[in-house]
Amino acid sequence: MPRIAIVDDSRLVRAFAAGALRAGGHETVEVEPTSLFEVLKVLRETPVDLLLADFLMPECSGESLVRACREDAALRELPILVVSAHRDDISLQRMQQMGISGFLLKPVDAPTLVAKVAEALED
């Protein structure tokens, strides 16, 4: 069963995503982004198959998290889906160049979330 890390500053969003993904047959690890260091620590210590990360977070931006994962030997190949309530084409383009697996615009419904995760895991 694939394990998905969910990094979002909203506890409600983490809970929604976790519920949808568990219903879709995935294990989940909810990570509160208190700092980039703490998120990376959890990702290194808890093996996951995919990272679902919010783009705009006060303590740890999605872009800095993607960059840090791509620079970390243990996390370099981790598939990453980025979610955001706002579409910032320049930042999205930079993250695509860093190798994100996809982008989801909030609000995301459960079937779309589960389908995008499945698609990213297949790639």
ROPAPA-137718 format. One record per atom (N, C-alpha, C): residue number from 1; atom name; x, y, z. Coordinates in Angstrom, 2 decimals. Layout:
N
[node NUM, "CA", [X, Y, Z]]
...
This chain:
123
[node 1, "N", [0.85, -1.17, 0.00]]
[node 1, "CA", [0.00, 0.00, 0.00]]
[node 1, "C", [0.89, 1.24, 0.00]]
[node 2, "N", [0.77, 2.10, -1.02]]
[node 2, "CA", [1.60, 3.31, -1.08]]
[node 2, "C", [1.35, 4.24, 0.11]]
[node 3, "N", [2.43, 4.85, 0.58]]
[node 3, "CA", [2.35, 5.79, 1.70]]
[node 3, "C", [2.59, 7.21, 1.16]]
[node 4, "N", [1.65, 8.10, 1.50]]
[node 4, "CA", [1.69, 9.47, 1.00]]
[node 4, "C", [1.92, 10.43, 2.16]]
[node 5, "N", [2.92, 11.31, 2.04]]
[node 5, "CA", [3.13, 12.38, 3.03]]
[node 5, "C", [2.32, 13.59, 2.59]]
[node 6, "N", [1.56, 14.14, 3.53]]
[node 6, "CA", [0.73, 15.31, 3.25]]
[node 6, "C", [1.28, 16.48, 4.08]]
[node 7, "N", [1.79, 17.50, 3.38]]
[node 7, "CA", [2.37, 18.67, 4.05]]
[node 7, "C", [1.52, 19.88, 3.70]]
[node 8, "N", [0.80, 20.38, 4.69]]
[node 8, "CA", [-0.07, 21.55, 4.49]]
[node 8, "C", [-0.20, 22.25, 5.84]]
[node 9, "N", [-0.22, 23.58, 5.83]]
[node 9, "CA", [-0.33, 24.30, 7.09]]
[node 9, "C", [-1.74, 24.25, 7.67]]
[node 10, "N", [-2.72, 23.83, 6.88]]
[node 10, "CA", [-4.10, 23.71, 7.37]]
[node 10, "C", [-4.38, 22.28, 7.85]]
[node 11, "N", [-4.70, 22.16, 9.12]]
[node 11, "CA", [-5.04, 20.85, 9.68]]
[node 11, "C", [-6.26, 20.26, 8.97]]
[node 12, "N", [-7.23, 21.10, 8.60]]
[node 12, "CA", [-8.43, 20.63, 7.91]]
[node 12, "C", [-8.10, 20.07, 6.53]]
[node 13, "N", [-7.21, 20.74, 5.81]]
[node 13, "CA", [-6.81, 20.26, 4.48]]
[node 13, "C", [-6.06, 18.94, 4.62]]
[node 14, "N", [-5.15, 18.86, 5.60]]
[node 14, "CA", [-4.43, 17.59, 5.82]]
[node 14, "C", [-5.41, 16.47, 6.12]]
[node 15, "N", [-6.40, 16.74, 6.97]]
[node 15, "CA", [-7.38, 15.71, 7.35]]
[node 15, "C", [-8.22, 15.29, 6.15]]
[node 16, "N", [-8.65, 16.26, 5.33]]
[node 16, "CA", [-9.44, 15.94, 4.14]]
[node 16, "C", [-8.63, 15.06, 3.18]]
[node 17, "N", [-7.39, 15.50, 2.89]]
[node 17, "CA", [-6.55, 14.75, 1.96]]
[node 17, "C", [-6.26, 13.35, 2.49]]
[node 18, "N", [-5.97, 13.25, 3.78]]
[node 18, "CA", [-5.69, 11.94, 4.38]]
[node 18, "C", [-6.90, 11.02, 4.27]]
[node 19, "N", [-8.09, 11.55, 4.56]]
[node 19, "CA", [-9.30, 10.74, 4.46]]
[node 19, "C", [-9.56, 10.26, 3.04]]
[node 20, "N", [-9.40, 11.16, 2.08]]
[node 20, "CA", [-9.62, 10.80, 0.68]]
[node 20, "C", [-8.61, 9.75, 0.22]]
[node 21, "N", [-7.35, 9.93, 0.60]]
[node 21, "CA", [-6.31, 9.00, 0.16]]
[node 21, "C", [-6.43, 7.65, 0.85]]
[node 22, "N", [-6.80, 7.64, 2.12]]
[node 22, "CA", [-7.02, 6.35, 2.81]]
[node 22, "C", [-8.18, 5.61, 2.17]]
[node 23, "N", [-9.25, 6.33, 1.83]]
[node 23, "CA", [-10.39, 5.70, 1.15]]
[node 23, "C", [-9.98, 5.17, -0.22]]
[node 24, "N", [-8.95, 5.79, -0.82]]
[node 24, "CA", [-8.43, 5.34, -2.10]]
[node 24, "C", [-7.38, 4.25, -1.99]]
[node 25, "N", [-7.15, 3.74, -0.78]]
[node 25, "CA", [-6.23, 2.62, -0.60]]
[node 25, "C", [-4.80, 2.99, -0.27]]
[node 26, "N", [-4.57, 4.19, 0.22]]
[node 26, "CA", [-3.21, 4.63, 0.55]]
[node 26, "C", [-3.05, 4.80, 2.06]]
[node 27, "N", [-1.82, 4.62, 2.52]]
[node 27, "CA", [-1.47, 5.03, 3.88]]
[node 27, "C", [-1.09, 6.50, 3.81]]
[node 28, "N", [-1.27, 7.22, 4.90]]
[node 28, "CA", [-0.90, 8.63, 4.89]]
[node 28, "C", [-0.08, 9.00, 6.12]]
[node 29, "N", [0.75, 10.01, 5.93]]
[node 29, "CA", [1.52, 10.61, 7.02]]
[node 29, "C", [1.24, 12.10, 6.93]]
[node 30, "N", [0.58, 12.65, 7.94]]
[node 30, "CA", [0.29, 14.08, 7.96]]
[node 30, "C", [1.44, 14.81, 8.63]]
[node 31, "N", [1.96, 15.84, 7.94]]
[node 31, "CA", [3.10, 16.59, 8.45]]
[node 31, "C", [2.72, 18.06, 8.58]]
[node 32, "N", [2.80, 18.58, 9.79]]
[node 32, "CA", [2.58, 20.01, 10.01]]
[node 32, "C", [3.89, 20.72, 9.70]]
[node 33, "N", [3.87, 21.66, 8.76]]
[node 33, "CA", [5.11, 22.30, 8.33]]
[node 33, "C", [5.59, 23.40, 9.28]]
[node 34, "N", [6.12, 23.00, 10.42]]
[node 34, "CA", [6.61, 23.98, 11.39]]
[node 34, "C", [7.91, 24.64, 10.91]]
[node 35, "N", [8.68, 23.92, 10.11]]
[node 35, "CA", [9.89, 24.47, 9.48]]
[node 35, "C", [10.31, 23.52, 8.37]]
[node 36, "N", [11.09, 24.04, 7.44]]
[node 36, "CA", [11.61, 23.20, 6.37]]
[node 36, "C", [12.44, 22.06, 6.95]]
[node 37, "N", [13.27, 22.37, 7.93]]
[node 37, "CA", [14.12, 21.36, 8.57]]
[node 37, "C", [13.28, 20.22, 9.13]]
[node 38, "N", [12.19, 20.54, 9.84]]
[node 38, "CA", [11.35, 19.51, 10.45]]
[node 38, "C", [10.65, 18.66, 9.40]]
[node 39, "N", [10.17, 19.28, 8.32]]
[node 39, "CA", [9.52, 18.51, 7.26]]
[node 39, "C", [10.51, 17.54, 6.63]]
[node 40, "N", [11.70, 18.01, 6.32]]
[node 40, "CA", [12.72, 17.14, 5.72]]
[node 40, "C", [13.10, 16.01, 6.67]]
[node 41, "N", [13.17, 16.31, 7.95]]
[node 41, "CA", [13.49, 15.28, 8.95]]
[node 41, "C", [12.43, 14.17, 8.92]]
[node 42, "N", [11.16, 14.55, 8.91]]
[node 42, "CA", [10.09, 13.55, 8.85]]
[node 42, "C", [10.18, 12.73, 7.57]]
[node 43, "N", [10.42, 13.40, 6.44]]
[node 43, "CA", [10.49, 12.69, 5.17]]
[node 43, "C", [11.67, 11.72, 5.12]]
[node 44, "N", [12.77, 12.07, 5.75]]
[node 44, "CA", [13.93, 11.17, 5.77]]
[node 44, "C", [13.70, 9.98, 6.70]]
[node 45, "N", [12.99, 10.22, 7.81]]
[node 45, "CA", [12.80, 9.18, 8.82]]
[node 45, "C", [11.60, 8.28, 8.56]]
[node 46, "N", [10.67, 8.73, 7.73]]
[node 46, "CA", [9.46, 7.97, 7.45]]
[node 46, "C", [9.38, 7.73, 5.95]]
[node 47, "N", [9.71, 6.54, 5.50]]
[node 47, "CA", [9.68, 6.28, 4.06]]
[node 47, "C", [8.28, 6.52, 3.48]]
[node 48, "N", [8.23, 7.32, 2.43]]
[node 48, "CA", [6.97, 7.58, 1.74]]
[node 48, "C", [7.17, 7.38, 0.24]]
[node 49, "N", [6.06, 7.15, -0.45]]
[node 49, "CA", [6.11, 6.92, -1.89]]
[node 49, "C", [5.80, 8.17, -2.71]]
[node 50, "N", [5.21, 9.17, -2.05]]
[node 50, "CA", [4.85, 10.40, -2.74]]
[node 50, "C", [4.66, 11.50, -1.71]]
[node 51, "N", [4.99, 12.72, -2.11]]
[node 51, "CA", [4.80, 13.90, -1.26]]
[node 51, "C", [3.72, 14.77, -1.88]]
[node 52, "N", [2.70, 15.10, -1.09]]
[node 52, "CA", [1.65, 16.04, -1.47]]
[node 52, "C", [1.89, 17.29, -0.64]]
[node 53, "N", [2.27, 18.39, -1.31]]
[node 53, "CA", [2.69, 19.59, -0.56]]
[node 53, "C", [1.93, 20.83, -1.01]]
[node 54, "N", [1.51, 21.61, -0.03]]
[node 54, "CA", [0.90, 22.90, -0.31]]
[node 54, "C", [1.98, 23.84, -0.83]]
[node 55, "N", [1.57, 24.78, -1.69]]
[node 55, "CA", [2.52, 25.72, -2.26]]
[node 55, "C", [2.80, 26.89, -1.31]]
[node 56, "N", [1.74, 27.45, -0.72]]
[node 56, "CA", [1.90, 28.61, 0.16]]
[node 56, "C", [1.72, 28.21, 1.61]]
[node 57, "N", [2.82, 28.16, 2.33]]
[node 57, "CA", [2.79, 27.85, 3.76]]
[node 57, "C", [3.69, 28.86, 4.46]]
[node 58, "N", [3.28, 29.35, 5.62]]
[node 58, "CA", [4.05, 30.41, 6.27]]
[node 58, "C", [5.47, 30.01, 6.70]]
[node 59, "N", [5.66, 28.81, 7.16]]
[node 59, "CA", [6.96, 28.40, 7.70]]
[node 59, "C", [7.84, 27.66, 6.70]]
[node 60, "N", [7.26, 27.22, 5.58]]
[node 60, "CA", [7.99, 26.35, 4.66]]
[node 60, "C", [7.27, 26.39, 3.31]]
[node 61, "N", [7.76, 27.17, 2.36]]
[node 61, "CA", [7.06, 27.26, 1.08]]
[node 61, "C", [7.18, 25.96, 0.30]]
[node 62, "N", [6.19, 25.70, -0.52]]
[node 62, "CA", [6.22, 24.50, -1.36]]
[node 62, "C", [7.42, 24.50, -2.28]]
[node 63, "N", [7.75, 25.68, -2.81]]
[node 63, "CA", [8.89, 25.76, -3.71]]
[node 63, "C", [10.20, 25.44, -2.99]]
[node 64, "N", [10.39, 25.96, -1.78]]
[node 64, "CA", [11.62, 25.65, -1.04]]
[node 64, "C", [11.65, 24.17, -0.65]]
[node 65, "N", [10.50, 23.59, -0.37]]
[node 65, "CA", [10.44, 22.17, -0.04]]
[node 65, "C", [10.80, 21.31, -1.25]]
[node 66, "N", [10.27, 21.65, -2.42]]
[node 66, "CA", [10.61, 20.91, -3.64]]
[node 66, "C", [12.10, 21.01, -3.90]]
[node 67, "N", [12.65, 22.22, -3.82]]
[node 67, "CA", [14.09, 22.42, -4.05]]
[node 67, "C", [14.93, 21.59, -3.08]]
[node 68, "N", [14.56, 21.62, -1.80]]
[node 68, "CA", [15.31, 20.87, -0.78]]
[node 68, "C", [15.24, 19.37, -1.04]]
[node 69, "N", [14.09, 18.88, -1.45]]
[node 69, "CA", [13.96, 17.45, -1.75]]
[node 69, "C", [14.85, 17.07, -2.93]]
[node 70, "N", [14.89, 17.91, -3.96]]
[node 70, "CA", [15.68, 17.60, -5.15]]
[node 70, "C", [17.18, 17.67, -4.86]]
[node 71, "N", [17.56, 18.41, -3.82]]
[node 71, "CA", [18.98, 18.52, -3.45]]
[node 71, "C", [19.40, 17.46, -2.44]]
[node 72, "N", [18.45, 16.69, -1.93]]
[node 72, "CA", [18.71, 15.68, -0.91]]
[node 72, "C", [18.80, 14.30, -1.58]]
[node 73, "N", [19.92, 13.62, -1.43]]
[node 73, "CA", [20.11, 12.34, -2.09]]
[node 73, "C", [19.02, 11.33, -1.75]]
[node 74, "N", [18.55, 11.33, -0.51]]
[node 74, "CA", [17.54, 10.36, -0.09]]
[node 74, "C", [16.15, 10.68, -0.64]]
[node 75, "N", [15.90, 11.94, -1.01]]
[node 75, "CA", [14.56, 12.35, -1.44]]
[node 75, "C", [14.50, 12.79, -2.90]]
[node 76, "N", [15.62, 12.77, -3.57]]
[node 76, "CA", [15.74, 13.30, -4.93]]
[node 76, "C", [14.71, 12.74, -5.91]]
[node 77, "N", [14.43, 11.44, -5.81]]
[node 77, "CA", [13.53, 10.79, -6.77]]
[node 77, "C", [12.08, 10.73, -6.30]]
[node 78, "N", [11.78, 11.30, -5.14]]
[node 78, "CA", [10.44, 11.25, -4.58]]
[node 78, "C", [9.45, 12.00, -5.48]]
[node 79, "N", [8.37, 11.33, -5.92]]
[node 79, "CA", [7.35, 12.05, -6.68]]
[node 79, "C", [6.69, 13.11, -5.79]]
[node 80, "N", [6.46, 14.30, -6.36]]
[node 80, "CA", [5.88, 15.40, -5.59]]
[node 80, "C", [4.71, 16.00, -6.36]]
[node 81, "N", [3.57, 16.09, -5.69]]
[node 81, "CA", [2.42, 16.83, -6.21]]
[node 81, "C", [2.30, 18.11, -5.38]]
[node 82, "N", [2.12, 19.23, -6.04]]
[node 82, "CA", [1.97, 20.51, -5.36]]
[node 82, "C", [0.52, 20.96, -5.51]]
[node 83, "N", [-0.06, 21.44, -4.40]]
[node 83, "CA", [-1.43, 21.96, -4.42]]
[node 83, "C", [-1.41, 23.42, -3.97]]
[node 84, "N", [-2.30, 24.21, -4.57]]
[node 84, "CA", [-2.36, 25.62, -4.19]]
[node 84, "C", [-3.72, 26.20, -4.52]]
[node 85, "N", [-4.11, 27.18, -3.74]]
[node 85, "CA", [-5.34, 27.92, -4.02]]
[node 85, "C", [-5.10, 28.99, -5.08]]
[node 86, "N", [-3.84, 29.26, -5.39]]
[node 86, "CA", [-3.48, 30.30, -6.36]]
[node 86, "C", [-2.56, 29.70, -7.41]]
[node 87, "N", [-2.76, 30.11, -8.64]]
[node 87, "CA", [-1.89, 29.64, -9.71]]
[node 87, "C", [-0.85, 30.72, -10.01]]
[node 88, "N", [0.39, 30.43, -9.71]]
[node 88, "CA", [1.50, 31.33, -9.98]]
[node 88, "C", [2.33, 30.65, -11.06]]
[node 89, "N", [2.13, 31.07, -12.32]]
[node 89, "CA", [2.74, 30.36, -13.44]]
[node 89, "C", [4.27, 30.37, -13.41]]
[node 90, "N", [4.87, 31.44, -12.93]]
[node 90, "CA", [6.34, 31.49, -12.89]]
[node 90, "C", [6.88, 30.48, -11.88]]
[node 91, "N", [6.31, 30.47, -10.69]]
[node 91, "CA", [6.75, 29.50, -9.67]]
[node 91, "C", [6.44, 28.08, -10.11]]
[node 92, "N", [5.28, 27.88, -10.73]]
[node 92, "CA", [4.91, 26.55, -11.21]]
[node 92, "C", [5.91, 26.07, -12.26]]
[node 93, "N", [6.31, 26.95, -13.15]]
[node 93, "CA", [7.30, 26.59, -14.17]]
[node 93, "C", [8.64, 26.20, -13.53]]
[node 94, "N", [9.07, 26.96, -12.51]]
[node 94, "CA", [10.33, 26.62, -11.83]]
[node 94, "C", [10.23, 25.24, -11.16]]
[node 95, "N", [9.08, 24.98, -10.52]]
[node 95, "CA", [8.92, 23.68, -9.86]]
[node 95, "C", [8.83, 22.54, -10.87]]
[node 96, "N", [8.21, 22.80, -12.03]]
[node 96, "CA", [8.18, 21.77, -13.07]]
[node 96, "C", [9.59, 21.48, -13.56]]
[node 97, "N", [10.42, 22.50, -13.66]]
[node 97, "CA", [11.81, 22.29, -14.05]]
[node 97, "C", [12.57, 21.49, -13.00]]
[node 98, "N", [12.13, 21.57, -11.74]]
[node 98, "CA", [12.73, 20.79, -10.67]]
[node 98, "C", [12.17, 19.37, -10.62]]
[node 99, "N", [11.19, 19.08, -11.47]]
[node 99, "CA", [10.70, 17.72, -11.57]]
[node 99, "C", [9.51, 17.35, -10.72]]
[node 100, "N", [8.59, 18.31, -10.46]]
[node 100, "CA", [7.39, 17.90, -9.74]]
[node 100, "C", [6.56, 16.99, -10.65]]
[node 101, "N", [5.76, 16.15, -10.04]]
[node 101, "CA", [4.94, 15.20, -10.79]]
[node 101, "C", [3.62, 15.79, -11.24]]
[node 102, "N", [3.21, 16.90, -10.63]]
[node 102, "CA", [1.96, 17.52, -11.02]]
[node 102, "C", [1.57, 18.65, -10.10]]
[node 103, "N", [0.51, 19.35, -10.50]]
[node 103, "CA", [0.00, 20.50, -9.77]]
[node 103, "C", [-1.51, 20.38, -9.69]]
[node 104, "N", [-2.07, 20.65, -8.52]]
[node 104, "CA", [-3.52, 20.63, -8.32]]
[node 104, "C", [-3.95, 21.99, -7.78]]
[node 105, "N", [-5.00, 22.54, -8.37]]
[node 105, "CA", [-5.54, 23.81, -7.92]]
[node 105, "C", [-6.65, 23.55, -6.91]]
[node 106, "N", [-6.54, 24.18, -5.72]]
[node 106, "CA", [-7.57, 24.05, -4.69]]
[node 106, "C", [-8.79, 24.87, -5.10]]
[node 107, "N", [-9.97, 24.45, -4.74]]
[node 107, "CA", [-10.27, 23.24, -3.97]]
[node 107, "C", [-10.19, 22.00, -4.85]]
[node 108, "N", [-9.68, 20.93, -4.29]]
[node 108, "CA", [-9.54, 19.65, -4.99]]
[node 108, "C", [-10.57, 18.69, -4.41]]
[node 109, "N", [-11.31, 18.02, -5.29]]
[node 109, "CA", [-12.25, 17.03, -4.78]]
[node 109, "C", [-11.54, 15.70, -4.59]]
[node 110, "N", [-12.12, 14.84, -3.79]]
[node 110, "CA", [-11.47, 13.57, -3.43]]
[node 110, "C", [-11.16, 12.70, -4.64]]
[node 111, "N", [-12.09, 12.49, -5.59]]
[node 111, "CA", [-11.76, 11.64, -6.74]]
[node 111, "C", [-10.59, 12.18, -7.57]]
[node 112, "N", [-10.53, 13.50, -7.75]]
[node 112, "CA", [-9.43, 14.09, -8.51]]
[node 112, "C", [-8.11, 13.90, -7.78]]
[node 113, "N", [-8.11, 14.11, -6.48]]
[node 113, "CA", [-6.90, 13.93, -5.68]]
[node 113, "C", [-6.39, 12.50, -5.78]]
[node 114, "N", [-7.28, 11.54, -5.58]]
[node 114, "CA", [-6.89, 10.12, -5.63]]
[node 114, "C", [-6.37, 9.76, -7.03]]
[node 115, "N", [-7.03, 10.27, -8.08]]
[node 115, "CA", [-6.60, 9.98, -9.45]]
[node 115, "C", [-5.22, 10.57, -9.75]]
[node 116, "N", [-4.98, 11.81, -9.33]]
[node 116, "CA", [-3.67, 12.44, -9.58]]
[node 116, "C", [-2.55, 11.74, -8.82]]
[node 117, "N", [-2.84, 11.30, -7.60]]
[node 117, "CA", [-1.84, 10.56, -6.82]]
[node 117, "C", [-1.53, 9.24, -7.53]]
[node 118, "N", [-2.55, 8.53, -7.98]]
[node 118, "CA", [-2.34, 7.26, -8.68]]
[node 118, "C", [-1.51, 7.48, -9.95]]
[node 119, "N", [-1.82, 8.53, -10.68]]
[node 119, "CA", [-1.09, 8.87, -11.90]]
[node 119, "C", [0.38, 9.17, -11.59]]
[node 120, "N", [0.63, 9.94, -10.55]]
[node 120, "CA", [2.01, 10.29, -10.18]]
[node 120, "C", [2.78, 9.06, -9.72]]
[node 121, "N", [2.12, 8.14, -9.04]]
[node 121, "CA", [2.80, 6.93, -8.57]]
[node 121, "C", [3.15, 6.00, -9.72]]
[node 122, "N", [2.38, 6.05, -10.81]]
[node 122, "CA", [2.65, 5.19, -11.97]]
[node 122, "C", [3.84, 5.68, -12.78]]
[node 123, "N", [4.08, 6.99, -12.78]]
[node 123, "CA", [5.17, 7.56, -13.60]]
[node 123, "C", [6.53, 7.11, -13.15]]
